[in-house]
Every structure is written in C-alpha cells, then in structure tokens.
Amino acid sequence: MNRTMLNGDLRLSDVNKEVTLVGWVSKRRNLGSLVFIDLRDYSGIVQLVFDETMEEKVRDVRNEFVLEVKGIVHERKDKNNKIKTGEIEVKCFEVKIINKAKTTPLLIQDDTDALEDTRLKYRYLDLRRDVLQQNIRLRHKVCMVVRNYLSEQGFVEIETPILCKSTPEGARDYLVPSRIFKGNFYALPQSPQIYKQLCMVGGFDRYFQIARCFRDEDLRADRQPEFTQIDIEMSFVEENDVWSMVESLMFKVFKEIKNVDLDSFVRIPYVECMRRFGSDKPDLRFGMELNEISDIFSNTEFTVFKNILEKNGKINCIVVKNSADKFSRKDLDKLQEFVKIYNAKALSYLKMENEILTGSIAKVISDNEKEQLINKLQLENNDLVLIVADEGYISNISLGALRNKLGHELNLIDKNKYAFLWVTDFPMFEYSKEEDRYVAAHHPFTSVKPEDVDRLFSDPANVYSRAYDLVLNGYELLSGSIRIHDQQMQAKVFEAIGLSMEEAKAKFGFFLEAFSYGTPPHGGVGIGLERLIMILCDTDNIRDVVAFPKTASASDLMSEAPNKVDEKQLNELGIKLKD
C-alpha cells in the first residue's frame, strides 16, 4: 500500500495536495452524476467524491468494502463541523477495491442498535466503531504512561508465571491439567501476589508488572474472569510510602490522559467509612452521609425500633434535601423493595412539610423524638428522611446502597470530578458461615496492626490490618497492604484462620521456605487497569474497554469458548468426564 496520509488528519492546509488513502467504506451516497463515499480508518472519516468518469468503478461498492484511492484535496462548499475533516473532501481519480464485504450484522457506528450479544459474537466488527477504537487506544496510552513513569522511579518490570500452584485461600482458581504429571494441576494466577513478594525476597526492591489475572467467580458489570492489574511491590516501606507513590502515579496518568490536575486524596479508616457512607467504596462526589439516630429512640415506645435496639441493632438514616415532593408513595414503595435486596426488613420515611414531620412512622413516634430529629438532622421543609432500623451491618450497607442509587437518580453527582479516597485499616478477618471459621479478609500475608496483635485469638472480629483500598468515584480501584515479613507472625496468622503449619506448608511451602532466608519489610498494590480505563472513558461497562471480552456467564461468543475437546486430548491428560 502507498498510503500517504491518515484519513482523519486531512485539513484545509492540505488543499490541492495529491493523496493516497485506504480504509473501509462507512457510507455511500448517490447524487445524480456524483457519488460520495465516507472512507474510514482508525484516525477518522474523510469524504471522497467520484464524478461521472469514476461512477462506473464504484458502482458496486458498499459499506465495509476496503478501498485504496488516489485524489486531490479540495475545500468543501457545504462544510460539516461534526467531523475533523469536515472542511475538505478528496476528489478521486483512481480507486482500487482491495476487498469486498458482506452486509454486516451490526451497524459500524457509535450509536449502533445491535444487542450486546451480537456485538460480542462479531467483536472484530464491533471494534471498528470509533468509540471502541478510542477506548482501546486510551488503554494503550495509560499503559505507556504507567510503564514510563514507574521505570523512571526505579521500578523493574518482571513477568511472573501464568502456570503456577493452586493456593485456595481466595476466589476459585482456574485449573490447568498437566499432561506429564497426570492427576496434577496448575492454576492460573488470581494475582502475582506470591511471586511479587518473592521478588522482594530476591532483592529487586521495586517491582511492577501489567499482569494478567484469572478468577473463576460470578461476574458483574465491572468484572471479567480474566483481567489486568498494574501490580506493584516495594521493599523497606510503610503505608505512606506506598500511598505517596500511587498518588504521584495517578496524578501523572490523569494529567497525561485527561489534562486534569487532581485534588488531594482523602484518607478514611474502614470503620468510619462504613459509619458515614455504609460502603467501603463510597462515591465522594456528593454528600448525603448516613446519620445514626439510635440515641434519639433509646426510650422509644415504637415497638419496631425498641426491639431492634434491644437486640443491639442500629437505626440509621439519610436525608434527601429538598426532594420530598419528588417521591410519591409508589416511589417510596420501590425504595422499600430496593433495600430488601440488602436484607433490610423495612424502610421507614418521614417528610418535612410545613414545619411538620409526616410519613410512614410519623404517628408512632413521639413529639419529642420528632423535635430531636429535626434538630439533629437540621431538617428543612421538603426534606425527605429515609430510615433503616436493623442489625448494624445491614442498616449501614442497605442505606449505603440507597445513597448511591439516589445520588445517580437525582443527578447529585458532579460527572466532571474525580474523587479519590484511601480506605485504610481494614478488618484482618471476616467470618465465613460456609466454613464456620474466620478467614483472611484480604489475604493471609497481610500485616496486622501492631496494637491488635494481642487480640488475634481472643477477639479476631476486632483485629485490624495494614490493608488499604483506593476508591475512585465509587469504584474500588486498587487493593493492597503492608505484608507480613516475620515468620513467627505469619505462623500466628495462619493459626488464627485455622490453618496449621503443616497445612500452610502444603499450600505455601516454597513461599514460607523463602521467608526463612532474610525477608525485607515490604508492601504494595494491585491496580485494576480495566476499572481505571472505564472511569477515564466514562463508561460503566467493563466490556467497553477490553478488546475481546467474555459475557456475564464467562463465555466467548465469538470463538465459542469454552468448548468441548475430543477424547484423544482427554486421554493424553488422563482425564475422564463424569456423566
């Protein structure tokens, strides 16, 4: 090909220039003796003009044909300010049909009406749409900024194994059978966690990797079974060192990609975060924080609230300012059903109307309680109070989810703002009803806060860790921690989660052995690349920023994976399928 310019780069300054262009036919229009064709490549679209001497040569040309054309750039009479090349057109004197195309099963345009399943089945066509082209190219730019910046800061990019040992202390592993060692399996890495810590043992001091990770778990809008994280580990650091490095990286990314100067990062401990927002990944772009009002009802005669408090429950509320008139009884019933998704038994409400509280519980609470609510919540006319009385955790998370829902529905969120939040001091353990034991909330190599070490066995529910998350606009962007580097402390943590040293050695033997040869203090993070790109691209669908994504059921509609394999392959692996 002898392409001389990209289609989207042509401007008025190129008038009278002879050019050779290539690309796909985006649109064709016949206007009497003239034929107009919009030719698209990754840089944009340019209008081609074919007069009566050329009409015969493009008579059969249709959308998505691949063309090579030669022509002269002219200024357009009827300019189009909706495209970059709208001031010019190319009058063609030569055309070559490089390849023909069938009628496509979806429109190759940003506002395509194709179902997502159709788009995924024909992903190679979907990728021609400009919006996906821009998303994937932005992803590339972010990766380049990250690589360059971390390299400048002394980090070394190290690839870690994809075929590794299964360590079932987290999400479900994807397993790979071994042909040579029949009956044995590799696992695909859920993250490079163990290997990056071994890089610290190996003395590399500063490691990073844009790493592929695999987790066999239920999917959602911001999760895929295979994903990418910007994986970082540092030796001889405390939390502030890690946070400062990540913040400087984010400042660099957002300046380079969006030309945005970020505000300072907020830091809030986990317990305070749950109390104020009912979530460990709150969106800080709007207010409407939770208010605990249990004290107001400490002597209440309202049976429902009284019973909740006697069982050590909580009464929390959010105040929706100046919005009571926006919610009919039907609307409030829908909110009632919403909080039940989070196991809340009920949602009570009060409206401030003409200086008086009305609503679902207005007749069963006392005048004194109403007065205290008005004063504590600083209620004004047309304010709506939404209340959940339940177990403490349920009260918090149900109202937290409701807060987030209303923030979006009432347009309370500044879409041009990027609000970063460090959530710190996470619980060390969480209780698994399924396993009837405490398990590591983050992973079992996370350091315990020094002041909580004495409670490891006596009060595990109130032991906190040196784990932290970075939240951006309501998304968990990264998770990380300061790691355990002391063997005795590691043994105690294993014991606290019911894992004997024999079991620990069976699962993590090589890892624990490495730690007996002098391990530096270290810590790090794993930044979710796709979630970062989602936010930068202003989409809430992770599949919009992945070239070849899976469906919500983890299948690839394009390649039809997963698929069956023949008997010969199974025999080689020593595997027999159950009926």
C-alpha positions as CSV (number, residue, x, y, z in Angstrom):
1,M,0.0,0.0,0.0
2,N,1.2,3.5,-0.8
3,R,-0.9,5.4,1.8
4,T,0.4,8.9,2.1
5,M,-1.8,10.2,4.9
6,L,-4.3,9.0,7.6
7,N,-7.9,9.9,6.7
8,G,-8.6,11.8,9.9
9,D,-5.5,14.0,9.5
10,L,-6.6,15.9,6.4
11,R,-7.2,19.6,6.9
12,L,-7.7,22.9,4.9
13,S,-3.9,23.2,4.8
14,D,-3.8,20.1,2.5
15,V,-6.0,21.6,-0.2
16,N,-4.6,20.9,-3.7
17,K,-2.4,18.1,-2.4
18,E,-2.5,14.7,-4.1
19,V,-3.1,11.9,-1.6
20,T,-3.4,8.2,-1.4
21,L,-5.8,6.9,1.2
22,V,-7.0,3.5,2.4
23,G,-9.8,2.4,4.6
24,W,-13.3,1.0,5.0
25,V,-16.5,2.4,3.4
26,S,-18.5,3.9,6.1
27,K,-21.3,5.4,4.0
28,R,-22.2,5.8,0.3
29,R,-24.5,8.4,-1.2
30,N,-25.5,8.8,-4.9
31,L,-26.4,12.4,-6.0
32,G,-27.1,12.2,-9.7
33,S,-23.8,12.3,-11.6
34,L,-21.7,12.3,-8.3
35,V,-21.1,9.5,-5.8
36,F,-20.0,10.4,-2.3
37,I,-18.2,7.8,-0.1
38,D,-17.1,8.3,3.5
39,L,-13.9,6.4,3.9
40,R,-12.9,5.4,7.5
41,D,-9.7,4.4,9.1
42,Y,-8.7,4.4,12.8
43,S,-7.9,8.2,12.6
44,G,-11.3,9.3,11.4
45,I,-13.5,9.7,8.3
46,V,-13.0,11.7,5.1
47,Q,-15.5,12.4,2.3
48,L,-14.5,11.1,-1.2
49,V,-16.1,12.4,-4.3
50,F,-16.4,10.4,-7.6
51,D,-17.6,12.2,-10.7
52,E,-19.3,10.7,-13.8
53,T,-15.9,9.4,-15.1
54,M,-15.4,7.4,-12.0
55,E,-19.0,6.4,-11.2
56,E,-18.7,3.0,-13.1
57,K,-15.7,2.0,-11.0
58,V,-17.5,2.4,-7.6
59,R,-21.0,1.2,-8.8
60,D,-20.8,-2.0,-6.7
61,V,-19.0,-0.5,-3.7
62,R,-21.0,-1.0,-0.4
63,N,-20.4,-0.4,3.3
64,E,-17.3,-2.0,4.7
65,F,-15.6,-2.6,1.4
66,V,-11.9,-1.9,1.7
67,L,-10.6,0.7,-0.8
68,E,-7.4,2.3,-1.9
69,V,-8.0,5.7,-3.6
70,K,-5.9,8.5,-5.1
71,G,-7.2,12.0,-5.4
72,I,-6.8,15.8,-4.9
73,V,-7.9,17.5,-1.7
74,H,-10.5,20.3,-2.2
75,E,-12.3,22.7,0.1
76,R,-15.9,21.6,0.7
77,K,-18.7,24.0,-0.2
78,D,-21.0,22.6,2.4
79,K,-18.8,22.1,5.4
80,N,-19.5,19.6,8.2
81,N,-18.4,20.7,11.6
82,K,-19.3,17.4,13.2
83,I,-16.1,15.7,11.9
84,K,-12.5,16.7,12.0
85,T,-12.2,16.6,8.2
86,G,-15.4,18.5,7.6
87,E,-13.8,21.4,5.8
88,I,-12.4,19.3,2.9
89,E,-13.1,16.4,0.6
90,V,-11.0,14.3,-1.8
91,K,-11.9,14.3,-5.5
92,C,-10.7,10.8,-6.6
93,F,-9.2,9.9,-10.0
94,E,-8.2,6.4,-9.1
95,V,-9.8,3.7,-7.0
96,K,-8.9,0.1,-6.2
97,I,-11.2,-2.4,-4.4
98,I,-8.9,-4.2,-2.1
99,N,-11.6,-6.4,-0.6
100,K,-15.4,-6.8,-0.7
101,A,-17.6,-7.2,2.4
102,K,-20.9,-9.0,3.1
103,T,-23.7,-7.0,4.8
104,T,-22.6,-6.7,8.4
105,P,-24.8,-8.0,11.2
106,L,-24.4,-4.7,13.1
107,L,-24.1,-1.0,12.2
108,I,-20.4,0.2,12.3
109,Q,-21.2,3.4,14.1
110,D,-21.1,4.7,17.7
111,D,-24.9,4.6,18.1
112,T,-25.3,1.1,16.9
113,D,-28.6,-0.6,17.7
114,A,-27.1,-4.1,17.9
115,L,-27.7,-6.2,21.0
116,E,-24.6,-6.8,23.1
117,D,-24.5,-10.5,22.3
118,T,-24.4,-9.6,18.6
119,R,-21.6,-7.2,19.3
120,L,-19.6,-9.8,21.2
121,K,-20.2,-12.5,18.6
122,Y,-18.9,-10.2,15.8
123,R,-16.4,-8.4,18.1
124,Y,-13.9,-7.8,15.2
125,L,-16.6,-5.7,13.5
126,D,-17.6,-4.0,16.8
127,L,-14.0,-3.0,17.3
128,R,-14.2,-0.9,14.1
129,R,-16.6,1.5,15.9
130,D,-14.8,4.8,16.8
131,V,-15.9,4.7,20.5
132,L,-14.2,1.3,21.0
133,Q,-11.2,2.3,18.9
134,Q,-10.7,5.3,21.2
135,N,-11.2,3.2,24.4
136,I,-8.6,0.6,23.4
137,R,-6.1,3.3,22.3
138,L,-6.6,5.2,25.5
139,R,-5.9,1.9,27.4
140,H,-2.6,1.7,25.5
141,K,-1.7,5.3,26.3
142,V,-2.3,4.6,30.0
143,C,-0.1,1.5,30.0
144,M,2.7,3.5,28.3
145,V,2.4,6.3,30.9
146,V,2.5,3.8,33.7
147,R,5.5,1.9,32.3
148,N,7.5,5.1,31.6
149,Y,6.7,6.6,35.0
150,L,7.4,3.6,37.1
151,S,10.6,2.9,35.2
152,E,11.7,6.5,35.9
153,Q,11.1,5.8,39.6
154,G,13.4,2.9,39.7
155,F,10.9,0.1,39.3
156,V,11.8,-3.0,37.3
157,E,9.1,-4.8,35.1
158,I,9.3,-8.5,35.8
159,E,7.0,-11.1,34.3
160,T,5.7,-13.8,36.7
161,P,4.4,-17.3,35.9
162,I,1.0,-17.9,34.4
163,L,1.1,-21.7,35.2
164,C,1.5,-21.8,39.0
165,K,0.4,-23.7,42.1
166,S,-3.2,-23.6,43.3
167,T,-3.5,-21.7,46.6
168,P,-7.2,-21.9,47.5
169,E,-7.3,-19.1,50.1
170,G,-9.3,-16.6,48.0
171,A,-11.5,-16.8,44.9
172,R,-11.9,-20.0,42.9
173,D,-8.9,-20.9,40.8
174,Y,-9.0,-21.8,37.1
175,L,-7.2,-25.2,36.9
176,V,-5.0,-26.5,34.0
177,P,-4.4,-30.2,33.9
178,S,-0.8,-31.5,33.4
179,R,-0.2,-34.0,30.6
180,I,3.2,-35.0,32.0
181,F,2.2,-35.3,35.7
182,K,-1.2,-36.9,35.2
183,G,-3.7,-36.2,38.0
184,N,-1.9,-33.0,38.9
185,F,-2.9,-29.4,38.0
186,Y,-1.5,-26.0,37.5
187,A,-3.6,-23.0,38.5
188,L,-3.9,-19.7,36.6
189,P,-2.8,-16.9,38.9
190,Q,-5.5,-14.9,40.7
191,S,-2.8,-12.3,41.0
192,P,1.0,-12.4,41.1
193,Q,0.9,-11.9,44.9
194,I,3.3,-14.7,46.0
195,Y,5.7,-14.1,43.1
196,K,5.9,-10.4,43.6
197,Q,6.7,-10.9,47.3
198,L,9.4,-13.4,46.2
199,C,10.8,-10.6,44.0
200,M,11.2,-8.6,47.3
201,V,13.0,-11.6,48.9
202,G,15.1,-11.8,45.7
203,G,16.3,-8.2,46.4
204,F,14.7,-6.3,43.5
205,D,13.4,-3.7,45.9
206,R,10.9,-2.1,43.4
207,Y,8.9,-4.4,41.1
208,F,6.0,-3.8,38.7
209,Q,4.1,-5.7,36.1
210,I,1.0,-5.1,33.9
211,A,-0.2,-8.6,34.8
212,R,-3.0,-10.8,33.6
213,C,-5.0,-12.4,36.4
214,F,-7.7,-15.1,36.4
215,R,-10.6,-15.7,38.9
216,D,-13.4,-18.2,38.4
217,E,-16.1,-16.2,40.2
218,D,-19.5,-14.8,39.5
219,L,-19.3,-11.8,37.1
220,R,-20.8,-8.3,37.2
221,A,-20.6,-5.1,35.1
222,D,-17.1,-4.2,36.4
223,R,-15.5,-7.7,36.4
224,Q,-14.2,-10.2,33.9
225,P,-12.9,-13.8,34.5
226,E,-9.5,-12.6,33.1
227,F,-8.4,-9.1,33.8
228,T,-5.3,-7.0,34.0
229,Q,-3.8,-5.2,37.0
230,I,-1.0,-2.8,37.4
231,D,0.9,-4.8,40.0
232,I,3.4,-3.0,42.2
233,E,5.6,-4.1,45.2
234,M,8.2,-2.1,47.2
235,S,10.7,-3.1,49.9
236,F,11.5,-1.2,53.1
237,V,8.3,0.9,53.0
238,E,5.5,1.9,55.3
239,E,1.9,2.7,54.2
240,N,2.7,6.4,53.5
241,D,5.5,5.4,51.1
242,V,3.1,3.2,49.0
243,W,0.3,5.8,49.1
244,S,2.6,8.6,48.0
245,M,3.9,6.6,45.1
246,V,0.4,5.6,43.9
247,E,-0.9,9.2,44.2
248,S,2.0,10.5,42.2
249,L,1.3,7.8,39.5
250,M,-2.4,8.8,39.4
251,F,-1.5,12.5,39.2
252,K,0.7,11.6,36.2
253,V,-1.9,9.4,34.5
254,F,-4.8,11.9,34.8
255,K,-2.6,14.8,33.7
256,E,-1.2,13.0,30.6
257,I,-4.5,11.4,29.6
258,K,-7.2,13.9,30.6
259,N,-5.2,17.1,31.3
260,V,-6.7,17.1,34.8
261,D,-5.0,18.3,37.9
262,L,-6.3,16.0,40.7
263,D,-7.4,17.2,44.1
264,S,-5.7,15.8,47.2
265,F,-6.6,12.2,48.1
266,V,-8.8,11.7,51.1
267,R,-8.0,9.1,53.8
268,I,-10.7,7.5,55.9
269,P,-10.4,4.3,58.1
270,Y,-12.7,1.4,57.2
271,V,-14.9,1.7,60.4
272,E,-15.5,5.4,59.8
273,C,-16.2,4.8,56.1
274,M,-18.9,2.2,56.9
275,R,-20.4,4.5,59.5
276,R,-20.6,7.6,57.3
277,F,-21.3,6.0,53.9
278,G,-22.5,2.4,54.5
279,S,-19.9,1.3,52.0
280,D,-16.2,0.6,51.8
281,K,-16.1,2.1,48.3
282,P,-18.2,5.3,48.6
283,D,-18.6,7.9,45.9
284,L,-17.4,11.2,47.5
285,R,-18.7,13.3,44.6
286,F,-21.8,14.0,46.6
287,G,-22.9,14.2,50.3
288,M,-26.0,12.6,51.8
289,E,-24.0,10.8,54.5
290,L,-25.5,8.3,56.9
291,N,-26.7,9.6,60.3
292,E,-27.1,7.2,63.3
293,I,-30.2,8.2,65.2
294,S,-30.3,5.3,67.7
295,D,-29.8,7.6,70.6
296,I,-32.9,9.6,69.8
297,F,-35.0,6.4,70.2
298,S,-33.3,5.0,73.3
299,N,-36.5,5.2,75.3
300,T,-39.0,4.9,72.4
301,E,-42.4,3.4,72.7
302,F,-42.4,2.5,69.0
303,T,-42.2,-1.3,69.2
304,V,-40.2,-2.0,66.0
305,F,-37.4,0.5,66.9
306,K,-37.4,-0.7,70.5
307,N,-37.0,-4.3,69.6
308,I,-34.1,-3.5,67.2
309,L,-32.2,-1.6,69.8
310,E,-32.8,-4.3,72.5
311,K,-31.0,-6.7,70.1
312,N,-28.1,-4.3,69.7
313,G,-29.2,-3.2,66.3
314,K,-28.9,0.3,64.8
315,I,-31.2,3.0,63.5
316,N,-29.6,4.9,60.6
317,C,-31.0,7.4,58.1
318,I,-30.1,9.6,55.2
319,V,-31.6,13.0,54.4
320,V,-32.5,13.7,50.8
321,K,-32.5,17.5,50.8
322,N,-35.4,19.4,49.2
323,S,-36.8,16.3,47.5
324,A,-39.8,15.1,49.4
325,D,-42.1,16.3,46.7
326,K,-40.3,14.1,44.2
327,F,-41.2,10.9,45.9
328,S,-44.8,9.5,45.7
329,R,-46.0,6.6,47.8
330,K,-45.3,4.4,44.8
331,D,-41.8,5.7,44.5
332,L,-41.1,5.0,48.2
333,D,-42.5,1.5,47.9
334,K,-39.9,0.9,45.2
335,L,-37.2,2.1,47.5
336,Q,-38.6,-0.2,50.2
337,E,-38.1,-3.2,47.8
338,F,-34.6,-1.9,46.9
339,V,-33.3,-2.0,50.5
340,K,-34.7,-5.6,50.9
341,I,-32.1,-6.7,48.3
342,Y,-29.6,-6.0,51.1
343,N,-31.6,-7.9,53.7
344,A,-33.1,-4.9,55.3
345,K,-36.5,-5.7,56.7
346,A,-38.1,-2.3,56.0
347,L,-37.6,1.3,55.0
348,S,-39.3,4.0,57.0
349,Y,-39.7,7.5,55.8
350,L,-40.5,11.0,57.1
351,K,-41.2,14.2,55.1
352,M,-40.8,17.7,56.4
353,E,-43.9,19.6,55.2
354,N,-45.0,23.0,56.6
355,E,-42.6,22.6,59.5
356,I,-44.3,19.3,60.4
357,L,-43.0,15.7,60.1
358,T,-45.3,13.4,58.2
359,G,-44.8,9.9,56.8
360,S,-44.9,6.2,57.5
361,I,-43.9,6.4,61.2
362,A,-45.0,9.9,62.0
363,K,-47.9,8.7,64.1
364,V,-46.0,6.2,66.1
365,I,-43.0,8.3,67.3
366,S,-43.3,10.9,70.0
367,D,-43.3,14.7,69.5
368,N,-40.0,14.8,71.5
369,E,-38.4,12.3,69.1
370,K,-39.6,14.3,66.1
371,E,-38.2,17.5,67.6
372,Q,-34.8,15.8,68.2
373,L,-34.8,14.5,64.6
374,I,-35.5,18.0,63.2
375,N,-32.7,19.5,65.3
376,K,-30.1,16.7,64.9
377,L,-30.6,16.4,61.1
378,Q,-31.2,20.1,60.6
379,L,-34.3,19.4,58.7
380,E,-36.0,22.0,56.4
381,N,-39.2,22.0,54.5
382,N,-39.4,19.5,51.7
383,D,-36.6,17.3,53.1
384,L,-37.1,13.5,53.0
385,V,-35.7,11.2,55.7
386,L,-35.2,7.6,54.8
387,I,-34.6,5.2,57.8
388,V,-33.4,1.7,58.2
389,A,-33.6,0.0,61.6
390,D,-31.9,-3.4,61.6
391,E,-28.7,-5.2,62.5
392,G,-25.8,-2.7,62.4
393,Y,-24.2,-4.1,59.3
394,I,-27.5,-4.4,57.4
395,S,-28.6,-0.9,58.4
396,N,-25.3,0.5,57.1
397,I,-25.0,-1.3,53.8
398,S,-28.6,-1.0,52.7
399,L,-28.6,2.7,53.3
400,G,-25.2,3.0,51.7
401,A,-26.6,1.3,48.5
402,L,-29.7,3.5,48.6
403,R,-27.5,6.6,49.0
404,N,-25.6,5.6,45.9
405,K,-28.8,4.9,43.9
406,L,-30.3,8.2,44.8
407,G,-27.1,10.1,44.0
408,H,-27.3,8.8,40.4
409,E,-31.1,9.1,40.0
410,L,-31.3,12.7,41.4
411,N,-28.2,13.9,39.4
412,L,-26.3,14.8,42.6
413,I,-23.0,13.7,41.2
414,D,-20.5,16.0,39.5
415,K,-19.6,13.9,36.5
416,N,-16.5,16.1,35.8
417,K,-15.0,15.4,39.2
418,Y,-12.5,12.6,40.1
419,A,-12.7,11.9,43.9
420,F,-10.0,9.6,45.2
421,L,-10.3,8.0,48.7
422,W,-7.9,5.8,50.6
423,V,-9.9,3.4,52.8
424,T,-7.5,2.2,55.5
425,D,-7.3,-0.1,58.5
426,F,-9.5,-2.9,57.1
427,P,-10.6,-5.8,59.4
428,M,-8.0,-8.5,59.4
429,F,-10.5,-11.3,59.3
430,E,-14.1,-12.0,58.3
431,Y,-16.3,-14.8,59.5
432,S,-17.2,-17.4,56.9
433,K,-20.5,-19.1,57.7
434,E,-19.9,-21.6,55.0
435,E,-16.6,-22.7,56.5
436,D,-17.5,-21.9,60.1
437,R,-14.3,-20.1,60.8
438,Y,-12.6,-16.8,60.4
439,V,-10.8,-16.3,57.1
440,A,-8.4,-13.6,55.9
441,A,-10.4,-10.6,54.7
442,H,-7.6,-9.5,52.3
443,H,-5.1,-12.4,52.1
444,P,-3.2,-14.3,54.8
445,F,0.1,-12.5,54.2
446,T,-1.4,-9.1,55.3
447,S,0.3,-7.5,58.3
448,V,-1.7,-7.0,61.5
449,K,-1.8,-3.5,63.1
450,P,0.7,-3.8,65.9
451,E,-1.7,-2.7,68.6
452,D,-4.1,-5.5,67.6
453,V,-1.6,-8.4,67.7
454,D,-2.7,-9.4,71.3
455,R,-6.3,-9.9,70.1
456,L,-5.5,-12.3,67.3
457,F,-7.0,-15.3,69.2
458,S,-9.1,-13.6,71.9
459,D,-11.1,-11.2,69.7
460,P,-10.5,-11.8,66.0
461,A,-13.6,-9.8,65.0
462,N,-11.9,-6.6,66.2
463,V,-8.4,-7.2,64.8
464,Y,-7.5,-4.7,62.1
465,S,-4.9,-4.9,59.4
466,R,-2.5,-2.8,57.4
467,A,-4.6,-3.3,54.3
468,Y,-5.9,-0.4,52.2
469,D,-8.0,0.2,49.2
470,L,-8.0,3.1,46.8
471,V,-11.5,4.1,45.7
472,L,-12.3,6.4,42.8
473,N,-15.9,7.7,42.1
474,G,-17.4,4.7,43.9
475,Y,-15.2,2.0,42.3
476,E,-12.5,0.0,44.1
477,L,-9.5,0.9,42.0
478,L,-6.9,-1.0,43.9
479,S,-6.3,-3.2,46.9
480,G,-3.0,-3.5,48.8
481,S,-1.3,-3.9,52.1
482,I,1.9,-4.0,54.0
483,R,2.9,-7.7,54.1
484,I,4.0,-9.9,56.9
485,H,7.7,-10.5,56.7
486,D,8.2,-12.1,60.1
487,Q,7.9,-16.0,60.2
488,Q,6.5,-16.1,63.7
489,M,3.9,-13.6,62.9
490,Q,3.0,-15.5,59.8
491,A,2.5,-18.6,61.8
492,K,0.2,-16.8,64.2
493,V,-2.0,-15.5,61.4
494,F,-2.2,-19.0,59.9
495,E,-3.3,-20.3,63.3
496,A,-5.9,-17.6,63.7
497,I,-7.6,-18.7,60.5
498,G,-7.5,-22.3,61.5
499,L,-4.6,-23.3,59.3
500,S,-1.9,-25.5,60.9
501,M,1.7,-25.1,59.9
502,E,1.5,-28.5,58.2
503,E,-1.4,-27.3,56.1
504,A,0.3,-24.0,55.4
505,K,3.4,-25.7,54.3
506,A,1.4,-28.0,52.0
507,K,-0.2,-24.9,50.4
508,F,2.6,-22.3,50.6
509,G,5.7,-24.4,51.4
510,F,8.1,-22.9,48.9
511,F,6.9,-19.4,49.8
512,L,7.4,-19.9,53.6
513,E,10.8,-21.5,52.9
514,A,11.9,-18.4,51.1
515,F,10.9,-16.2,54.0
516,S,13.4,-18.1,56.2
517,Y,16.4,-16.5,54.4
518,G,16.1,-12.9,55.4
519,T,13.0,-11.0,54.1
520,P,12.8,-7.2,53.9
521,P,9.7,-5.4,55.1
522,H,7.5,-4.8,52.0
523,G,4.2,-3.8,50.7
524,G,2.3,-3.0,47.5
525,V,-0.8,-2.7,45.5
526,G,-2.7,-4.2,42.6
527,I,-4.5,-1.5,40.5
528,G,-7.4,-2.7,38.4
529,L,-6.5,-1.5,34.9
530,E,-9.9,-2.0,33.4
531,R,-11.7,-0.1,36.1
532,L,-9.3,2.8,35.7
533,I,-9.9,2.8,32.0
534,M,-13.7,2.6,32.5
535,I,-13.6,5.7,34.5
536,L,-11.3,7.5,32.1
537,C,-13.6,6.5,29.2
538,D,-16.7,7.4,31.1
539,T,-18.4,4.0,30.7
540,D,-19.8,1.7,33.4
541,N,-19.4,-1.5,31.3
542,I,-16.0,-3.2,31.5
543,R,-16.5,-4.9,28.2
544,D,-16.2,-1.4,26.5
545,V,-12.5,-1.3,27.5
546,V,-11.5,-4.9,26.7
547,A,-10.7,-5.9,23.1
548,F,-12.1,-9.4,23.4
549,P,-14.3,-9.7,26.5
550,K,-16.4,-12.5,27.9
551,T,-20.1,-12.4,28.6
552,A,-21.6,-12.3,32.1
553,S,-21.6,-16.1,32.0
554,A,-17.8,-16.1,31.2
555,S,-18.3,-17.4,27.6
556,D,-16.7,-16.1,24.4
557,L,-19.5,-15.8,21.9
558,M,-17.0,-15.0,19.1
559,S,-14.7,-18.0,19.4
560,E,-17.3,-20.2,21.1
561,A,-15.2,-20.8,24.2
562,P,-15.3,-22.7,26.4
563,N,-15.9,-25.7,24.1
564,K,-15.7,-29.5,24.2
565,V,-12.4,-31.3,23.4
566,D,-12.0,-34.6,21.8
567,E,-11.4,-37.9,23.6
568,K,-7.8,-38.1,22.4
569,Q,-6.9,-34.9,24.3
570,L,-8.6,-36.1,27.4
571,N,-6.8,-39.4,27.3
572,E,-3.4,-37.6,27.0
573,L,-4.3,-35.7,30.1
574,G,-5.5,-38.8,32.0
575,I,-9.0,-37.2,32.4
576,K,-12.3,-38.9,32.2
577,L,-15.5,-36.8,32.2
578,K,-18.3,-37.8,34.6
579,D,-21.7,-38.4,33.1
